[in-house]
Amino acid sequence: MKIDKIVDLSIVINNETPVYPGNPKPNIFPAATISTDGYNVTKFEIGTHTGTHVDAPYHINQGGNLIDEIPLKQFIDEGILINVTNKEPCSRITLSDVKGFIPLLRFWVPFFPFI
């Protein structure tokens, strides 16, 4: 595969990052500051499902692989751009928004030795 462009799909993680209902909200705050401690340290508390992420097989299988045990090449592939910029901010992207693109999609099937 020839790679012409890499697109980073990750989103910024801050205290306002939306999370799936029931998951812990991000909590990022100073743990030490130059004015009181002589150095800056930030405490960063998030759930493993915060922001852009991939569920490792371990998420649903006690004997499954952790994310760092899956080769990075498993996560690199071609993509398509679906323009949904006409949507209101923070509104849901629905099936009707993407229905015409479904024939262009290749669905990832887990490589079972990693599960």
Number of C-alpha atoms within 10 A of each C-alpha: 6 5 8 6 7 10 6 6 8 9 11 10 16 16 14 11 13 15 15 10 7 6 13 15 19 19 15 15 13 10 12 14 12 9 8 8 10 8 10 12 12 11 11 14 13 18 12 12 14 18 18 10 12 11 11 17 19 14 15 10 10 10 11 16 16 15 16 8 11 16 10 9 7 10 10 11 11 13 11 8 6 10 9 11 7 6 11 9 7 7 7 9 11 9 10 8 13 12 9 10 13 10 7 9 10 10 7 9 6 10 9 8 8 16 17
